[in-house]
């Protein structure tokens, strides 16, 4: 398959996932759109060297991960931020859930979840964003260079933080 056809197929199959994935890297809408364009350019360019050494989805996420990580590094150099270690994230987000919640409440909760995810260190953030997209631990490991066991541990810890925040808010009600 030629590179242009591969790119079109990748975007057809995984475009919405890439858009959501990029949203986890950048809060500002304008910068998010620029980052998404950068990911698309990098993907298009990358297919000239794609030899099928991994699945198409893994390749797409690997490229998106690399572009996103570079974006984070550039942003960090421009303005030093106070990223949270996973251990420090426990006190940050307040999350609640329920079947009777309004759409507005769910959007607010989603914003709170993303606020916590945005505050995580870039490596933890990438793992969680991939997990939320339904990528399994082995594939996340391939994309990020971490072991599947390390990925599973990080996901478990982040989910525990979210659950703890849920319990804290329920206790405050």
C-alpha positions as CSV (number, residue, x, y, z in Angstrom):
1,X,0.0,0.0,0.0
2,X,1.4,3.4,-0.8
3,X,1.9,6.0,2.0
4,X,-1.0,8.2,1.0
5,X,-3.4,5.3,1.0
6,X,-2.0,4.2,4.4
7,X,-2.5,7.6,5.8
8,X,-6.1,7.9,4.6
9,X,-6.9,4.5,6.0
10,X,-5.3,5.3,9.4
11,X,-7.3,8.5,9.7
12,X,-10.5,6.8,8.6
13,X,-10.0,4.1,11.3
14,X,-8.3,6.0,14.1
15,X,-8.9,9.8,13.4
16,X,-11.4,10.3,16.3
17,X,-9.1,8.4,18.7
18,X,-6.1,10.6,17.6
19,X,-8.2,13.8,18.2
20,X,-9.2,12.6,21.7
21,X,-5.6,11.5,22.4
22,X,-4.3,15.0,21.4
23,X,-6.9,16.6,23.7
24,X,-5.1,15.0,26.6
25,X,-1.8,16.8,25.7
26,X,-3.1,20.3,25.3
27,X,-5.8,22.3,27.2
28,X,-5.8,25.4,25.0
29,X,-8.0,24.9,22.0
30,X,-5.9,26.8,19.5
31,X,-2.7,25.0,20.5
32,X,-4.6,21.7,20.5
33,X,-5.6,22.3,16.9
34,X,-1.9,23.1,16.0
35,X,-0.8,19.9,17.8
36,X,-3.4,17.9,15.9
37,X,-2.1,19.3,12.6
38,X,1.4,18.4,13.7
39,X,0.3,14.8,14.4
40,X,-1.4,14.5,11.1
41,X,1.7,15.8,9.2
42,X,4.0,13.5,11.2
43,X,1.6,10.5,10.4
44,X,1.5,11.4,6.7
45,X,5.3,11.6,6.6
46,X,5.8,8.5,8.7
47,X,4.1,6.2,6.3
48,X,6.9,6.4,3.8
49,X,8.9,4.4,6.3
50,X,6.1,2.1,7.5
51,X,7.0,-1.6,6.8
52,X,4.2,-3.3,8.8
53,X,6.5,-4.0,11.7
54,X,3.5,-3.4,14.0
55,X,-0.2,-2.9,13.7
56,X,-1.6,0.2,12.1
57,X,-3.2,1.4,15.4
58,X,0.0,0.9,17.3
59,X,1.9,2.8,14.6
60,X,-0.6,5.7,14.7
61,X,-0.4,5.9,18.5
62,X,3.4,5.7,18.5
63,X,3.6,8.6,16.1
64,X,1.0,10.6,18.1
65,X,2.8,9.8,21.3
66,X,6.1,11.0,19.9
67,X,4.7,14.2,18.6
68,X,2.7,14.8,21.9
69,X,5.8,14.1,24.0
70,X,7.8,16.6,21.9
71,X,5.0,19.1,22.3
72,X,5.1,18.6,26.1
73,X,8.8,19.0,26.2
74,X,8.7,22.2,24.2
75,X,5.9,23.6,26.4
76,X,7.8,22.7,29.5
77,X,10.9,24.6,28.3
78,X,8.8,27.7,27.5
79,X,6.9,27.8,30.8
80,X,7.9,25.7,33.7
81,X,4.8,24.0,35.1
82,X,4.2,22.2,38.4
83,X,3.6,18.6,37.1
84,X,2.3,16.3,39.7
85,X,3.8,13.0,40.7
86,X,1.2,10.3,40.7
87,X,1.6,10.1,44.5
88,X,0.7,13.8,44.8
89,X,-2.3,13.6,42.5
90,X,-4.6,12.1,45.2
91,X,-5.6,15.5,46.6
92,X,-6.2,17.2,43.3
93,X,-9.4,16.0,41.5
94,X,-12.9,15.8,42.8
95,X,-14.9,13.3,40.8
96,X,-18.4,12.0,41.1
97,X,-20.7,9.8,39.1
98,X,-24.3,8.6,39.0
99,X,-27.0,7.6,36.7
100,X,-29.1,10.6,37.6
101,X,-26.5,13.1,36.7
102,X,-27.3,15.8,34.1
103,X,-25.3,16.1,30.9
104,X,-23.8,19.3,32.4
105,X,-22.7,17.5,35.5
106,X,-21.1,14.7,33.4
107,X,-19.2,17.3,31.3
108,X,-18.0,18.9,34.5
109,X,-16.8,15.6,35.8
110,X,-15.1,14.8,32.5
111,X,-13.4,18.2,32.8
112,X,-12.2,17.4,36.3
113,X,-10.9,14.0,35.2
114,X,-9.0,15.7,32.4
115,X,-7.8,18.4,34.8
116,X,-6.2,15.7,36.9
117,X,-4.8,13.9,33.9
118,X,-3.3,17.2,32.6
119,X,-1.5,17.7,36.0
120,X,0.1,14.2,35.8
121,X,3.7,13.9,34.7
122,X,3.9,13.4,30.9
123,X,4.7,9.7,31.1
124,X,1.8,9.0,33.4
125,X,-0.5,11.2,31.3
126,X,0.3,9.3,28.1
127,X,-0.3,6.0,29.7
128,X,-3.7,7.0,31.1
129,X,-4.8,8.7,27.8
130,X,-3.9,5.5,25.9
131,X,-5.7,3.4,28.5
132,X,-8.8,5.6,28.2
133,X,-8.8,5.0,24.4
134,X,-9.0,1.2,25.1
135,X,-5.4,0.4,24.2
136,X,-4.2,-2.7,26.2
137,X,-1.1,-2.7,28.4
138,X,1.1,-4.6,25.9
139,X,0.3,-2.1,23.1
140,X,0.8,0.9,25.5
141,X,4.1,-0.6,26.4
142,X,5.1,-0.9,22.7
143,X,4.0,2.8,22.1
144,X,5.7,4.3,25.2
145,X,8.7,2.0,25.7
146,X,7.5,0.8,29.1
147,X,7.0,-2.8,30.1
148,X,3.4,-4.1,30.1
149,X,3.7,-4.7,33.9
150,X,4.8,-1.1,34.5
151,X,1.9,0.1,32.4
152,X,-0.6,-2.0,34.3
153,X,0.8,-0.7,37.6
154,X,0.5,2.9,36.5
155,X,-3.1,2.4,35.3
156,X,-4.0,0.7,38.5
157,X,-2.5,3.5,40.6
158,X,-4.2,6.2,38.6
159,X,-7.6,4.5,38.8
160,X,-7.1,4.2,42.5
161,X,-6.5,7.9,42.8
162,X,-9.7,8.6,40.8
163,X,-11.7,6.1,43.0
164,X,-10.3,7.8,46.2
165,X,-11.5,11.2,45.0
166,X,-14.9,9.7,44.3
167,X,-15.1,8.4,47.9
168,X,-13.9,11.7,49.3
169,X,-16.6,13.6,47.6
170,X,-19.3,11.1,48.5
171,X,-18.2,11.4,52.1
172,X,-18.5,15.2,51.9
173,X,-22.1,15.1,50.6
